[in-house]
């Protein structure tokens, strides 16, 4: 997603995780509003920030620049397993290794090649609008019409509307849009692996999504 939302109780903690987080900071969160289907509201407030809203794209670009000289982007064609070796064939090269680390997303080719069970998949859907939200603070909607198993949200600092659900994501975002009167142009959608699953096999580790 374009934004990353990091929850911490202490600024020292986020500085340990992202030392230069202030370069990417959009907002320090001290107040969030939760709304039930019947319209009842609950506010989570604290004098000191309990969460930090960061610009995800700037963060990724910065961290990628730090290591880009060590990375080669190639298109994997085939992963072959032998008794003690792994052969990775790309359009550009062929690599032989004793181990492979898969960081290739929710629909991992590495996971598939090693026969590791796929996780359950939910979907995040986000829309950025030109119309400013009437909300002053981040608003979370706990409403089964918008998500049968998670929640929907509005982040006014970036005019962002979104939700996460494992069922009928298109129907949910359309219902959310109709109720809250925001335009659906430019939907960003991404799969999100959920739950605890096996993340290793002989000579293989899976990391991240």
Secondary structure by P-SEA (a helix, b strand, c coil): ccbbbbbbccaaaaaaacccccccccccccbbbbbcccbbbbbbccccccccccaaaaaaaaaaaaccccbbbbbbccccccccbbbbbcccccccccccccccccccaaaaaacccccbbbbbbbbbbccccccccbbbbbcccccccccccccccccccccccccaaaaaaaaaaaaacccccbbbbbbbbbccccccccccccccc
